[in-house]
């Protein structure tokens, strides 16, 4: 019987790409979501709603991965939406940990998403997994999220994935930056000297599988490229790859007017280093931002 990976919140962008890669490696995938998609399903993917969590069979489960949580980029962070952002992460994590605690045979590893927002705005300080948490709303979200997730370590191996800015042509931050560059209006966002903790989508997926299959991994892991760059460097490289200028800077003050407090997702500086992944032998496919952007843009 093939081993199964359960992905809570697996219908989103990362979950969808991860599911395909897991299936290609011979795993079965079970996705837990708020509703079962009305689409033709891959025979190696099954779906269950959160309400039917108790019916999940944990026999021969290689990993339980939690990606659930309301989008950070859905709109301005009003007080009511901040509560949704926190509750959607903390409550889903708490429910999964409680379920794991009651199973006779828990999954071999519990991998819970978090984010580099944990570190707050840290200028040019090199940040590794043992670095302290920072200030701000994103840091608060990640701290509360991780505090729930780490309770799973009482029952199984537990990895906290602090995810950086995932680069993909059709999803996330990069997809939104491409349009102004296409119209010769691209450039850095914010101060420009803030560090941008990027990672290629293929390495995010690679790190999840690495965490599943490497039994020595426990605790927090930075899911970022080992070569973070400043926003100025990132925008310049993107312009070079697209053969477009990178001269139209969007000032931080303008971003804050447009986005409110959620502008910190762009303006915070996080020079994050994936020390745990590197020290355990993970071989990044795209460590260099130039190579990463060429690969993505050429697709």
Residue pairs with C-beta under 8 A, 6 or more apart in sequence:
1 60
2 26
2 27
2 28
2 44
3 26
3 27
3 28
3 60
3 61
3 62
4 27
4 28
4 29
4 30
4 60
4 61
4 62
5 22
5 27
5 28
5 29
5 30
5 61
5 62
5 63
5 64
5 65
5 212
6 29
6 30
6 31
6 32
6 56
6 61
6 63
6 64
6 65
6 107
7 15
7 18
7 19
7 29
7 30
7 31
7 32
7 65
7 67
8 31
8 32
8 33
8 50
8 64
8 65
8 66
8 67
8 68
8 92
8 96
9 15
9 32
9 33
9 66
9 67
9 68
9 69
9 92
10 16
10 18
10 19
10 29
10 31
10 32
10 33
10 65
10 67
11 31
11 33
11 37
12 67
13 166
13 168
13 171
13 172
14 67
14 163
14 166
14 201
14 204
14 205
15 31
15 65
15 67
17 201
17 205
18 65
18 205
18 208
19 29
19 31
19 42
19 45
21 205
21 209
22 29
22 209
23 29
23 42
23 44
23 45
25 209
27 44
27 62
28 44
28 45
28 46
29 42
29 44
29 45
29 46
30 45
30 46
30 47
30 48
30 56
31 45
31 46
31 47
31 48
32 47
32 48
32 49
32 50
32 53
32 56
32 68
33 47
33 49
33 50
34 49
34 50
35 49
36 47
36 48
36 49
37 47
41 47
48 55
48 56
50 92
50 95
53 95
53 99
54 99
56 99
58 103
58 104
58 105
58 106
58 107
59 105
61 105
61 107
61 108
62 107
62 108
62 109
62 212
63 107
63 108
63 109
63 110
63 111
63 211
63 212
64 96
64 100
64 107
64 109
64 110
64 111
65 111
65 112
65 113
65 208
66 92
66 93
66 96
66 110
66 111
66 112
66 113
66 149
67 113
68 88
68 89
68 92
68 93
69 85
69 88
69 89
69 92
69 113
69 145
70 81
70 84
70 85
70 88
70 89
72 85
72 138
72 262
72 265
73 262
73 265
74 81
75 81
75 262
76 259
76 260
76 261
76 262
77 85
77 137
77 260
77 261
77 262
82 137
85 141
86 140
86 141
86 144
86 145
89 141
89 144
89 145
90 144
90 145
90 148
93 112
93 145
93 148
93 149
94 148
96 110
96 152
97 110
97 148
97 149
97 151
97 152
97 155
100 106
100 107
100 110
100 152
100 155
100 156
101 152
101 154
101 155
106 155
106 156
107 156
108 156
108 157
108 212
108 215
109 156
109 157
109 158
109 159
109 211
109 212
109 215
109 217
110 149
110 152
110 155
110 156
110 157
110 158
110 159
111 158
111 159
111 161
111 208
111 211
111 212
112 145
112 146
112 149
112 152
112 158
112 159
112 160
112 161
113 161
113 163
114 142
114 145
114 146
114 149
114 160
114 161
114 162
114 163
114 220
115 138
115 141
115 142
115 162
115 163
115 164
116 127
116 162
116 163
116 164
116 165
116 197
116 222
116 224
116 270
116 272
117 136
117 138
117 139
117 141
117 142
117 264
117 265
117 268
117 270
118 133
118 134
118 138
118 139
118 142
118 143
118 146
118 162
119 127
119 131
119 133
119 134
119 139
119 270
119 272
120 133
120 134
120 135
120 136
120 138
120 139
120 268
120 270
121 134
121 135
121 136
121 194
121 264
121 267
121 268
121 269
121 270
122 131
122 134
122 268
122 269
122 270
122 271
123 269
123 271
124 195
124 269
124 271
125 131
125 271
126 271
126 273
127 222
127 270
127 271
127 272
127 273
128 222
128 272
128 273
128 275
128 276
129 162
129 219
129 220
129 221
129 222
129 275
129 276
133 139
133 142
133 143
136 264
136 268
137 261
137 264
138 264
138 265
138 268
142 162
146 160
146 220
149 158
149 160
150 158
150 160
152 158
153 218
153 219
157 215
157 217
157 218
158 218
158 219
159 211
159 217
159 218
159 219
159 220
159 221
160 219
160 220
160 221
161 207
161 208
161 211
161 221
161 223
162 220
162 221
162 222
162 223
162 224
162 272
163 199
163 204
163 223
163 224
164 197
164 198
164 199
164 222
164 223
164 224
164 225
164 228
164 270
164 272
165 172
165 173
165 174
165 196
165 197
165 198
165 199
166 172
166 173
166 198
166 199
166 200
166 201
166 204
167 173
167 174
167 198
167 199
167 200
167 201
167 292
167 293
167 296
168 174
168 175
168 201
168 296
169 175
169 178
169 296
169 297
169 299
173 266
174 238
174 296
177 186
177 189
177 235
177 238
178 242
180 186
180 187
180 248
181 238
181 239
181 242
181 244
181 246
182 242
182 244
184 244
184 245
185 248
186 235
186 238
186 239
186 242
186 244
186 245
186 246
186 248
187 235
187 239
187 245
187 246
187 247
187 248
187 249
187 250
188 231
188 232
188 234
188 235
188 246
188 249
188 250
189 231
189 235
189 249
189 250
189 255
189 266
189 267
190 231
190 250
190 251
190 252
190 255
190 263
190 266
190 267
191 231
191 252
191 267
192 230
192 231
192 232
192 235
192 249
193 230
193 231
193 232
193 269
194 230
194 231
194 267
194 268
194 269
194 270
195 228
195 229
195 230
195 231
195 269
195 270
195 271
195 272
196 228
196 229
196 230
196 231
196 233
196 234
197 224
197 225
197 228
197 270
197 271
197 272
198 224
198 225
198 228
198 229
198 234
198 289
198 292
199 223
199 224
199 225
200 225
200 285
200 286
200 292
200 295
200 296
201 296
202 285
202 286
202 295
203 223
203 225
203 284
203 285
203 286
204 223
206 282
206 284
206 285
207 221
207 223
207 274
207 277
207 282
208 223
210 217
210 277
210 280
210 282
211 217
211 221
214 280
216 280
217 276
217 280
219 276
220 276
221 274
221 276
221 277
222 272
222 273
222 274
222 275
222 276
222 277
223 274
223 277
224 272
224 273
224 274
225 274
225 284
225 286
225 287
225 289
225 292
226 273
226 274
226 278
226 284
226 287
227 287
227 288
227 289
228 270
228 271
228 272
228 273
229 237
229 289
231 266
233 289
234 289
235 246
236 246
237 289
237 290
237 293
238 246
238 293
239 245
239 246
240 246
240 290
241 290
241 293
241 294
241 297
242 297
252 263
252 267
255 263
255 266
255 267
256 263
256 267
259 266
274 282
277 284
286 292
286 295
